[in-house]
């Protein structure tokens, strides 16, 4: 194996896909119109362009460990607990300069970052100060863990509340009411929705959000079934995108 | 957004079944090769350009394919907790990958911005996350660019302080064919390779030959993929006429059997 496999892949690309791709590049190079910023996980099983059948120039794609966007209170250049991370920069690039209209956060099942986050929650003593992963997750996974605890301790199946300064962007969510998912996958769905709250916390996006110039969406990929799910604010839950649901979901977005 | 939903329906009808089969196979036998750090640009489709299969590569994408240097990273004051070192830890320690690839590209907006800020520092906007991200993590690439502009056709050094074995020299665009932004973009790829070596937790892997760092650069207009050759000290276009030599260098440096990968190609 090794890098040779990747080089061979490039040769295959040259023989097959490349001519077509260069034509597509020609079309977008001087006048690209990406429609969305897709924020997802670095997991090797995630293939954003394949799952959405998107083409060159369609979407900006941001990928990190756990599809996390730091909340504004954890972001900045001054002080102890804040950091300059790429995610707000990516949002600025895509929204202000790229003029995209949709931000999609897409989580997935069996996410290693989420599994680690849950592990740290169960055994806080396992936290390793030398581990960048542990730091990243602990700092940015806190709200998701709180909501998980609410969900697990909830006998009445009351929905979780995601609050934004702008009421337009607040919503409720019923996570896995059938209890079909593992606790880590519940956390993954909760965490995906948490990023919408985090995104809307950033001051530089305030105007765009208020004027509805951008919309925030959550998706979730089930690696076991290959199903792509979308969060419906109306139904307050993740809905599998298929022939039966697509019209309803499209209507909801266009309202 | 309609297009994305329709895309998912199309995916359901065509690709999904095959993908689920592949997911099952790799669950029992995960064998990722690499983690690739590349740009969020909408024209970049890393898995399509390398025709990689499900499970082959972890992919981290950010603005400008930047990897913060360890001096900019950590838990004490003045430093940051960012995702890139976490991603390296996940891929190397837990994922078991042996190769880290940094892949830049032509006409990179982040590089254009980095260069503009260098030319007009007064334009720097302290409230702009993009300006901050790019300047904090790109200033070393600017330093290398200045070295290149003064050195002309001579090579410039890229030094790793933490892992000196990872240092190398590079001839950037020796015939001055590239726009200055693209020169910067190529230099930036190489600088990120050095930034990666600054993370202490990777040192042992690097020094014992368990981990290798590579640079790639994609020319989106021509559809050409370049690999940085430490032997030639240059980015080399990966094509029929260059692949044998590139493979030899990889075999020598990374110690993997070339026969393995040719067998894989036959199977595909």
Contacts between the chains, C-beta under 8 A, distances in Angstrom:
chain1	res1	chain2	res2	distance
A	1	B	31	6.7
A	1	B	33	5.7
A	1	B	256	6.8
A	1	B	260	5.7
A	1	B	261	6.8
A	1	B	264	7.5
A	2	B	33	6.7
A	2	B	98	6.8
A	2	B	99	6.8
A	2	B	250	6.9
A	2	B	254	5.8
A	2	B	256	3.6
A	2	B	260	7.2
A	2	B	261	6.8
A	3	B	33	7.2
A	3	B	34	7.1
A	3	B	99	5.3
A	3	B	101	7.8
A	3	B	212	7.4
A	3	B	214	6.2
A	3	B	250	5.3
A	3	B	254	6.5
A	3	B	256	7.6
A	4	B	247	5.7
A	4	B	250	6.0
A	4	B	251	7.6
A	4	B	256	6.5
A	4	B	258	6.0
A	4	B	260	7.1
A	4	B	261	3.4
A	4	B	262	8.0
A	5	B	33	6.0
A	5	B	56	7.3
A	5	B	260	8.0
A	5	B	261	4.9
A	5	B	264	5.8
A	6	B	33	6.7
A	6	B	34	6.7
A	6	B	50	5.1
A	6	B	52	6.7
A	6	B	56	7.7
A	6	B	57	7.8
A	6	B	99	8.0
A	6	B	101	7.5
A	7	B	227	7.0
A	7	B	238	5.8
A	7	B	243	6.1
A	7	B	246	6.2
A	7	B	247	6.5
A	7	B	250	7.4
A	7	B	261	7.7
A	8	B	261	5.6
A	8	B	262	7.6
A	8	B	264	7.1
A	8	B	265	4.9
A	9	B	50	4.2
A	9	B	51	3.9
A	9	B	52	5.6
A	10	B	49	6.8
A	10	B	50	5.7
A	10	B	51	7.5
A	10	B	225	4.7
A	10	B	238	4.5
A	11	B	238	7.0
A	11	B	239	7.4
A	11	B	240	6.9
A	11	B	243	6.1
A	12	B	51	4.6
A	12	B	265	7.6
A	12	B	268	7.6
A	13	B	48	7.1
A	13	B	49	5.6
A	13	B	50	6.7
A	13	B	51	5.0
A	13	B	225	7.4
A	14	B	223	7.5
A	14	B	238	7.9
A	14	B	239	6.5
A	16	B	51	7.7
A	17	B	48	6.2
A	17	B	51	7.4
A	18	B	223	4.4
A	19	B	223	7.7
A	21	B	45	7.8
A	21	B	48	7.3
A	21	B	223	5.6
A	22	B	221	7.6
A	22	B	222	6.9
A	22	B	223	4.4
A	25	B	43	6.5
A	25	B	220	5.4
A	25	B	221	6.1
A	25	B	223	7.1
A	26	B	221	8.0
A	28	B	42	7.7
A	28	B	43	6.4
A	29	B	43	7.7
A	29	B	107	7.6
A	29	B	220	7.4
A	29	B	221	6.4
A	32	B	42	6.1
A	32	B	43	6.9
A	34	B	42	3.9
A	35	B	1	7.1
A	35	B	3	6.8
A	35	B	4	7.5
A	36	B	1	7.2
A	36	B	4	6.5
A	37	B	40	7.7
A	42	B	35	7.3
A	42	B	58	4.8
A	42	B	59	5.7
A	42	B	60	4.8
A	42	B	87	5.6
A	42	B	90	7.3
A	42	B	91	7.6
A	43	B	58	6.8
A	44	B	30	7.9
A	44	B	32	4.8
A	44	B	54	7.3
A	44	B	55	4.9
A	44	B	56	6.4
A	44	B	57	5.7
A	44	B	58	5.0
A	44	B	59	7.5
A	44	B	95	7.5
A	45	B	23	6.0
A	45	B	26	7.1
A	45	B	54	5.6
A	45	B	55	5.9
A	46	B	59	7.8
A	47	B	19	7.8
A	47	B	47	5.8
A	47	B	54	6.5
A	49	B	45	5.4
A	49	B	47	7.2
A	49	B	48	6.7
A	50	B	11	6.8
A	50	B	15	5.9
A	50	B	19	7.3
A	50	B	47	7.6
A	51	B	7	7.9
A	51	B	8	6.7
A	51	B	11	5.4
A	52	B	4	5.1
A	52	B	7	4.2
A	52	B	8	5.9
A	52	B	11	6.8
A	53	B	7	3.8
A	53	B	8	7.6
A	53	B	10	4.7
A	53	B	11	5.3
A	53	B	14	8.0
A	53	B	15	7.8
A	54	B	3	7.8
A	54	B	4	6.9
A	54	B	7	5.8
A	56	B	42	7.4
A	56	B	43	5.5
A	56	B	45	6.3
A	57	B	42	5.0
A	57	B	43	5.7
A	58	B	3	7.5
A	58	B	42	6.3
A	59	B	4	7.8
A	59	B	42	5.7
A	60	B	40	4.8
A	60	B	41	6.9
A	60	B	42	5.0
A	61	B	40	5.6
A	61	B	42	7.6
A	61	B	44	7.6
A	61	B	61	5.3
A	62	B	40	5.0
A	62	B	61	5.6
A	62	B	62	6.5
A	63	B	59	5.4
A	63	B	60	5.5
A	63	B	61	4.3
A	63	B	62	8.0
A	64	B	60	6.1
A	64	B	61	7.9
A	64	B	62	7.2
A	64	B	83	4.0
A	64	B	84	8.0
A	64	B	86	8.0
A	64	B	87	6.5
A	65	B	60	7.8
A	65	B	83	5.2
A	65	B	86	4.7
A	65	B	87	4.9
A	65	B	90	5.6
A	68	B	83	7.1
A	75	B	129	7.6
A	77	B	126	7.7
A	77	B	132	6.0
A	79	B	77	7.7
A	80	B	77	5.2
A	83	B	79	7.9
A	83	B	80	3.5
A	83	B	81	5.1
A	83	B	82	6.0
A	84	B	80	5.8
A	84	B	82	7.7
A	84	B	129	7.4
A	84	B	132	4.9
A	84	B	133	5.8
A	84	B	136	5.5
A	85	B	80	6.8
A	85	B	81	7.8
A	85	B	82	4.7
A	85	B	83	6.6
A	85	B	133	7.5
A	86	B	62	3.9
A	86	B	63	5.4
A	86	B	66	7.1
A	86	B	82	6.9
A	86	B	83	7.3
A	86	B	84	7.9
A	86	B	133	5.5
A	87	B	62	8.0
A	87	B	83	7.8
A	88	B	129	3.7
A	88	B	133	7.8
A	89	B	62	7.8
A	89	B	63	4.8
A	89	B	129	4.3
A	89	B	130	4.4
A	89	B	132	7.2
A	89	B	133	3.7
A	89	B	134	7.1
A	90	B	40	5.5
A	90	B	62	6.3
A	90	B	63	5.0
A	91	B	129	7.3
A	92	B	128	6.4
A	92	B	129	5.0
A	92	B	130	4.6
A	93	B	40	7.3
A	93	B	63	5.5
A	93	B	109	6.5
A	93	B	110	7.3
A	93	B	130	5.5
A	94	B	40	7.5
A	97	B	109	6.8
A	97	B	130	7.9
A	98	B	42	7.4
A	101	B	1	7.6
A	102	B	1	5.1
A	102	B	4	7.8
A	104	B	4	7.3
A	112	B	90	6.2
A	112	B	94	6.5
A	112	B	95	8.0
A	113	B	86	8.0
A	113	B	90	7.0
A	129	B	75	7.0
A	130	B	201	6.7
A	131	B	89	6.3
A	131	B	201	8.0
A	132	B	73	7.3
A	132	B	81	7.4
A	132	B	85	3.7
A	132	B	86	4.4
A	132	B	88	7.4
A	132	B	89	5.2
A	132	B	199	7.7
A	132	B	201	7.5
A	133	B	86	4.3
A	133	B	89	4.7
A	133	B	90	5.7
A	135	B	75	6.1
A	135	B	81	4.8
A	135	B	86	7.3
A	136	B	81	5.9
A	136	B	82	7.5
A	136	B	83	5.7
A	136	B	85	7.9
A	136	B	86	3.9
A	137	B	86	7.5
A	139	B	81	5.6
A	202	B	129	7.9
A	204	B	127	6.7
A	204	B	128	7.5
A	204	B	129	6.8
A	215	B	1	7.2
A	217	B	1	7.2
A	223	B	23	5.5
A	224	B	20	7.8
A	224	B	23	7.4
A	225	B	20	6.9
A	226	B	16	4.4
A	226	B	17	7.4
A	226	B	19	5.5
A	226	B	20	4.2
A	226	B	23	7.1
A	228	B	8	4.7
A	228	B	11	7.2
A	228	B	12	7.8
A	230	B	5	7.4
A	241	B	5	6.1
A	241	B	8	4.6
A	241	B	9	7.0
A	241	B	12	7.6
A	242	B	9	7.2
A	242	B	12	6.2
A	243	B	9	6.6
A	246	B	5	5.4
A	246	B	6	7.4
A	246	B	8	7.8
A	246	B	9	5.7
A	249	B	5	6.1
A	250	B	1	7.7
A	250	B	2	5.5
A	250	B	5	5.7
A	253	B	1	5.1
A	253	B	2	7.7
A	253	B	5	7.9
A	254	B	2	7.7
